[in-house]
Amino acid sequence: MKTASKKVHQLTVAITGMNARADNPGPGVAVARCLREVAKFEGKIIGLGYDVLDPGLFQTELTDAGYLLPYPSAGEHELLERLQYIQEQEQIDILIPCLDAEILSMIHLQDQIAELGITMLLPSEAQLQLRNKDRLHQFASSADVKTPKQTTITSSSFFYDCEKKGWSYPLVVKGQFYDAGIAHNPEQAVGLFHKIAAVWGMPILVQKLIEGDEVNLTGLGDGKGNLLGAVMMRKRAVTEKGKAWAGMTVHDEGLLQAAQKLVAALKWSGPLEVEMMRDKHGDYYLIEINPRFPAWIYLAKASGNNLPWTLLEMLQQQPLSKLTAPVAGTLFIRYAQEVIVSLADFEAMTMTGERAVELL
């Protein structure tokens, strides 16, 4: 972490994840909104995206400029070259990665990115790997946190006789990196297996379905085992992919205690989201630990803890704004909104990968 050279309200901050797909929105737009609404913030916000249709690249009320990044599959060298070019244009102080798929590359490039003058707060590669889906059960057990029964498979034949092996439908079928679905019979399970494997490869994870309430927590790990600014939310409506379309702040002591155990065991550094299921018996099961702010992060700001702003304060080694216990019962409802973009601006983004002209 570099020595603070600017006051936090003067920073130029780059934020990735500027997509806003209705079924699976990225966190970037919400993170930008959290920063833009801080009254004393006088800095710049640079939106970084992977698709020319990412609306945050064009939202002038939130971002001062927008740039496309190469997809992670293009390689880390290409990512570093692109960040170097963007840095020459914008003089970025802090970068906040908001998508799971880019975190590992950002960790690998952290020293080179720091040499460009850009600071990030990220977990180590070892910390990141411990919360991978295929290792989560083992890690959670070591932290005294329950996870659903899980197995790893490489053949869809598993689903035709799995009940003889103690697995009953419905089952959750998950990719090792992304994507998941619920199967109620072998045919559905095989379909999910091939669909997910075609995109994310092998192996495929099979998980016992825990029925109950999903409760999520977001916060910041200080790298020493402490969880800062925890905000908890229960989903009230979800998209087809299970992402929150509406949710409400709650205080859930079981969720909080489990998250504190996990952060302490990991000594997590940076933003995170903990997703858990609470079953009808009141038992908690860890589903995922996401290594970034969630798409619902604006709810944290609205309920009293502006975690993206706290992240900037941490990175600049400045006194943290007061973090409080959020009031339960604050509700968010997501909605779609049109962003108006001129053809000239859209063509510029398509051809040059940057917002080069003034928008309408």
C-alpha positions in Angstrom: 0.0 0.0 0.0 1.6 3.3 -1.0 2.0 6.3 1.2 -0.9 8.7 0.8 -0.1 11.6 -1.5 -3.6 12.9 -2.2 -6.6 13.6 0.0 -9.3 11.0 -0.6 -11.7 13.5 -2.0 -9.2 14.4 -4.8 -8.5 11.0 -6.2 -9.0 9.6 -9.7 -10.6 6.2 -9.3 -11.0 3.6 -12.0 -13.8 1.0 -11.5 -14.4 -2.1 -13.6 -17.7 -4.1 -14.0 -19.7 -1.4 -15.7 -22.2 -3.8 -17.2 -25.8 -3.7 -16.1 -27.4 -6.9 -17.5 -30.8 -7.3 -15.9 -30.2 -11.0 -14.9 -26.7 -10.5 -13.6 -25.6 -6.9 -13.2 -22.0 -6.0 -12.5 -21.1 -4.0 -9.3 -19.2 -1.2 -11.1 -22.1 1.2 -11.6 -23.2 0.8 -8.0 -19.7 1.4 -6.7 -19.4 4.5 -8.9 -22.7 5.8 -7.5 -21.5 5.3 -3.9 -18.5 7.5 -4.6 -20.2 10.1 -6.7 -22.8 10.8 -4.0 -20.2 11.7 -1.4 -20.6 15.4 -1.1 -16.9 16.2 -0.6 -15.7 14.0 -3.5 -14.1 16.2 -6.1 -12.0 13.6 -8.0 -12.7 11.7 -11.2 -14.3 8.3 -11.8 -13.1 6.3 -14.8 -15.4 3.5 -15.9 -13.7 0.3 -17.3 -15.8 -2.3 -19.1 -15.5 -5.3 -21.4 -18.4 -4.7 -23.8 -19.3 -1.7 -25.9 -22.8 -1.9 -24.5 -21.8 -1.6 -20.9 -23.9 1.4 -19.9 -21.6 2.7 -17.1 -19.0 3.6 -19.8 -21.5 6.3 -21.1 -23.2 7.5 -17.8 -21.7 11.0 -17.5 -23.4 11.6 -14.2 -21.3 8.7 -12.8 -18.2 8.4 -14.8 -15.9 11.1 -16.2 -14.5 8.8 -18.9 -15.0 5.3 -20.1 -12.6 2.7 -21.6 -12.8 -0.9 -22.8 -10.5 -3.5 -21.4 -9.4 -6.7 -23.2 -11.3 -9.8 -22.0 -9.4 -11.9 -19.4 -9.0 -14.6 -22.0 -6.7 -12.3 -24.0 -4.0 -12.6 -21.4 -2.4 -10.6 -18.6 0.2 -8.9 -20.9 -2.6 -7.3 -23.0 -4.4 -6.2 -19.8 -1.3 -4.5 -18.5 -0.6 -2.8 -21.8 -4.2 -1.4 -21.9 -4.0 -0.2 -18.3 -0.7 1.5 -19.1 -2.4 3.4 -22.0 -5.4 4.4 -19.9 -3.0 5.5 -17.1 -1.2 7.8 -19.6 -4.6 9.5 -20.4 -6.2 9.6 -16.9 -3.5 9.4 -14.2 -5.4 7.0 -12.1 -4.7 6.7 -8.3 -6.9 3.8 -7.3 -8.3 0.8 -9.2 -11.3 -1.1 -7.8 -11.8 -4.4 -9.7 -15.4 -5.6 -9.5 -15.6 -8.8 -11.4 -14.5 -12.3 -10.2 -12.9 -13.2 -13.5 -10.4 -10.4 -13.4 -9.2 -10.6 -9.8 -6.5 -13.3 -10.3 -5.0 -11.3 -13.2 -5.0 -8.2 -11.1 -3.2 -10.0 -8.3 -0.6 -11.3 -10.7 -0.1 -7.8 -12.1 -0.3 -6.0 -8.8 3.4 -5.0 -8.7 3.5 -3.8 -12.3 0.2 -1.9 -11.8 1.7 -0.3 -8.7 4.7 0.8 -10.8 2.2 2.7 -13.0 1.1 4.6 -9.9 -2.1 2.7 -9.4 -3.0 1.2 -6.0 -5.4 -1.7 -5.3 -6.5 -3.6 -2.2 -6.6 -7.2 -3.1 -6.3 -10.6 -1.4 -3.3 -12.8 -2.0 -3.4 -15.5 -4.6 -3.4 -18.1 -1.8 -6.4 -16.4 -0.1 -8.3 -16.2 -3.4 -7.8 -19.9 -4.1 -9.0 -21.0 -0.6 -12.4 -19.6 -1.4 -12.6 -21.2 -4.8 -15.7 -23.4 -5.2 -13.8 -26.6 -5.4 -11.9 -25.9 -2.2 -14.6 -24.0 -0.3 -15.8 -27.0 1.6 -12.4 -27.9 3.0 -11.6 -24.3 4.0 -15.0 -23.6 5.6 -14.7 -26.8 7.7 -11.4 -25.6 9.0 -13.1 -22.3 10.0 -15.9 -24.2 11.7 -18.5 -23.1 9.1 -20.9 -25.5 7.5 -21.2 -26.0 3.7 -23.7 -28.1 1.7 -22.7 -31.6 0.8 -20.7 -31.4 -2.4 -18.9 -33.6 -4.9 -16.9 -33.1 -8.1 -17.7 -35.0 -11.3 -16.5 -35.2 -14.9 -19.2 -37.4 -16.4 -22.9 -36.8 -16.7 -23.6 -40.5 -16.0 -23.4 -39.6 -12.3 -26.9 -38.2 -12.5 -28.6 -41.5 -13.6 -27.7 -43.5 -10.5 -26.8 -40.8 -8.0 -29.7 -41.6 -5.8 -28.2 -45.0 -5.1 -25.1 -43.1 -3.8 -27.1 -41.0 -1.4 -27.9 -38.0 -3.6 -31.5 -37.0 -4.0 -33.2 -34.5 -6.3 -33.4 -31.6 -6.5 -29.6 -31.0 -6.9 -27.5 -27.9 -7.6 -25.2 -28.2 -10.6 -22.4 -25.6 -10.6 -19.4 -24.6 -12.8 -16.0 -24.5 -11.1 -15.9 -20.7 -11.8 -19.4 -19.5 -12.7 -22.9 -20.5 -13.4 -25.3 -22.8 -11.6 -28.7 -24.3 -11.9 -31.2 -26.5 -10.0 -32.0 -29.9 -11.4 -35.2 -31.7 -10.4 -34.5 -34.9 -12.4 -31.6 -36.6 -14.3 -32.6 -35.0 -17.7 -32.4 -31.5 -16.3 -29.1 -32.3 -14.5 -27.5 -33.6 -17.7 -28.6 -30.6 -19.6 -27.1 -28.3 -17.0 -23.9 -30.4 -16.9 -23.3 -30.0 -20.7 -24.3 -26.3 -20.8 -22.0 -25.3 -18.0 -19.1 -27.5 -19.1 -19.2 -26.1 -22.6 -18.6 -22.6 -21.2 -16.5 -23.1 -18.1 -15.0 -26.5 -18.6 -14.5 -29.4 -16.2 -14.9 -30.4 -13.5 -18.5 -29.8 -12.6 -19.7 -29.5 -9.0 -22.8 -31.1 -7.6 -24.2 -29.7 -4.4 -27.1 -30.6 -2.1 -29.9 -28.1 -2.3 -30.4 -26.2 0.9 -33.9 -24.9 1.2 -34.5 -21.8 3.3 -33.6 -18.1 3.2 -30.5 -16.7 1.4 -28.7 -14.1 3.5 -25.7 -12.2 2.2 -23.1 -10.0 3.8 -20.7 -7.5 2.4 -17.8 -5.8 4.1 -14.0 -5.1 4.0 -11.2 -7.3 5.3 -8.3 -5.3 6.7 -5.7 -8.1 6.0 -5.3 -8.8 9.7 -8.4 -10.9 10.2 -10.8 -8.1 11.0 -14.2 -7.6 9.2 -15.0 -3.9 8.8 -18.4 -2.2 8.1 -20.5 -5.4 7.7 -23.8 -4.9 6.0 -26.3 -7.8 5.7 -29.1 -8.3 3.3 -31.9 -10.8 2.7 -33.1 -11.2 -0.9 -36.8 -10.4 -1.5 -36.8 -11.0 -5.3 -34.3 -12.6 -7.6 -33.6 -12.9 -11.3 -33.5 -16.1 -13.3 -29.9 -16.4 -12.3 -30.7 -16.0 -8.6 -29.3 -12.5 -8.4 -30.9 -10.0 -6.1 -33.6 -7.8 -7.8 -34.9 -6.6 -4.4 -33.4 -7.0 -0.9 -33.6 -5.7 2.6 -31.0 -5.0 5.2 -31.2 -7.3 8.2 -29.2 -8.0 11.3 -28.4 -11.7 11.4 -26.1 -12.7 14.2 -25.5 -16.2 12.7 -24.4 -14.8 9.4 -22.2 -12.2 11.0 -20.4 -14.7 13.3 -19.8 -17.0 10.3 -18.4 -14.2 8.2 -16.2 -13.1 11.0 -14.8 -16.6 11.3 -14.1 -16.8 7.6 -12.4 -13.4 7.4 -10.3 -14.2 10.4 -9.3 -17.6 9.0 -8.4 -16.1 5.6 -7.0 -12.8 6.9 -8.9 -11.4 3.9 -7.7 -8.1 2.4 -10.2 -6.0 0.5 -13.9 -6.2 -0.4 -15.9 -9.4 -0.2 -19.4 -10.8 -0.2 -20.4 -13.9 1.8 -23.5 -15.8 0.6 -25.1 -18.2 3.0 -28.4 -20.2 3.3 -30.3 -20.4 6.6 -32.4 -23.6 6.6 -35.7 -24.3 8.4 -33.8 -25.5 11.5 -31.8 -22.2 11.7 -28.5 -23.8 10.5 -26.3 -21.7 8.3 -24.5 -23.1 5.2 -21.8 -21.2 3.2 -22.6 -21.1 -0.5 -19.9 -18.7 -1.8 -17.3 -16.1 -0.9 -17.1 -13.5 -3.7 -13.8 -11.5 -3.8 -15.3 -8.1 -4.6 -18.2 -5.7 -3.8 -21.6 -7.1 -4.7 -24.0 -5.5 -7.2 -26.2 -4.5 -4.3 -23.4 -2.4 -2.6 -25.4 0.8 -2.9 -27.7 -0.7 -0.3 -24.8 -0.6 2.1 -24.3 3.1 1.4 -28.0 3.8 1.7 -28.1 2.1 5.1 -25.1 4.1 6.5 -21.9 2.3 5.5 -20.4 3.7 2.3 -17.9 0.8 1.9 -16.4 2.0 -1.5 -15.6 5.3 0.2 -14.1 3.5 3.2 -11.9 1.5 0.8 -10.5 4.7 -0.6 -9.7 5.9 2.9 -8.0 2.7 3.7 -5.9 2.8 0.6 -4.9 6.4 1.3 -4.1 5.6 4.9 -6.5 8.3 6.1 -8.9 8.2 9.1 -11.9 6.0 8.3 -15.4 7.5 8.3 -17.5 6.2 11.1 -18.9 2.7 10.4 -22.1 1.9 12.1 -24.5 -1.0 12.6 -26.9 -0.5 9.7 -30.5 -0.1 10.5 -32.5 -3.2 9.6 -35.4 -2.8 7.2 -33.8 -0.6 4.5 -35.1 -2.0 1.2 -33.8 -1.8 -2.4 -35.7 -2.5 -5.6 -33.6 -2.6 -8.8 -35.0 -1.2 -12.0 -34.0 -0.8 -15.6 -33.2 2.6 -17.0 -32.2 3.8 -20.5 -28.9 5.5 -21.1 -29.0 7.8 -24.1 -25.9 7.6 -26.3 -25.3 9.3 -29.6 -24.3 7.2 -32.6 -21.0 9.1 -32.8 -20.1 8.3 -29.2 -21.1 4.6 -29.7 -19.0 4.4 -32.8 -16.1 6.0 -31.0 -16.3 3.4 -28.2 -16.6 0.6 -30.8 -13.6 1.8 -32.9 -11.2 3.2 -30.2 -12.4 1.6 -27.0 -12.8 4.9 -25.2 -15.3 7.7 -24.6 -13.5 10.2 -26.8 -16.1 12.9 -27.3 -18.6 14.8 -25.2 -21.9 12.9 -24.7 -25.4 14.1 -25.0 
